[in-house]
């Protein structure tokens, strides 16, 4: 089939690669290059860079709301558009342009966790399961009927970064299957019950409050790893905590019990991966070799 691919971050790249190996991609749409790094030079998105390496034509309009942008999209005469973490709202004229509409790859079991940050929110909420849905797009926010879904358990120590990578590969497999079976799939309307929204992660959510229960802090650490990274103050230094698990022990909130095991409002967590300012992430043993811990973390 003639496809338009629309995506932006690393999550979308394995899906682009899988589709490019099997279908004709007539255009890749992605977000415009943004200033990055110390020099603030323009950096293309992960999808942009990979598409160019694959020899695919790339477009990065600032908006799809103009008549010109919509006419350019329609002129591609695509059979279908595949959208995954693109970052722009698709107007109805764009949704209607491909012969067979637009399919979205969403990293949750809809209708749970519609919206921007479904992987983070699933871990932070303590969900034991998530997955991938292939959805027929409509004008709503992840409200379209689902063509295909696949679930996967969330591990007890799994971080957003690890789950992100697993779901990306799942998404690539599932969209390939969906396109192969497109004529036989029946769109399934999403139920009205069970709807939750995965709001964009705010950096204000990242500071750890050690008075909260250990289970909540553990999910916060794993859910915000690696970006933006949950953090606390270790003496006068801000340290990101990127991996954790529940541990035995009790004490005052923030009290360092032993090693990198810290007491919470109830229970304790063991920090397994952390990152000091200006350094790379390190496991607990490495961190402890170069950092003197106070009696209590703040």
Secondary structure, 3 states (H helix, E strand, C coil): CEEEEEECCHHHHHHHHHHHCCCEEEEEECCCCEEECCCCEEECCHHHHHHHHCCCCEECCCCCCCHHHHHHHHCCCCCEEEEECCCCCCCHHHHHHCCCCEEEEECCCCCCCEECCHHHHHHHCCCCEEEEEEEECCCCCCCCCEEEEEEEECCCCCCHHHHHHHHHHHHHHHHHHHHHCHHHCCCECCCCCCCCEECCCCHHHCECCCCCEHHHHHHHHHHCCCCCCEEEEECCEEEEEEEEEEECCCCCCCEEEECCEEECCECEEEEEEEECCCCCCEEHHHHHHHCCCCCECC
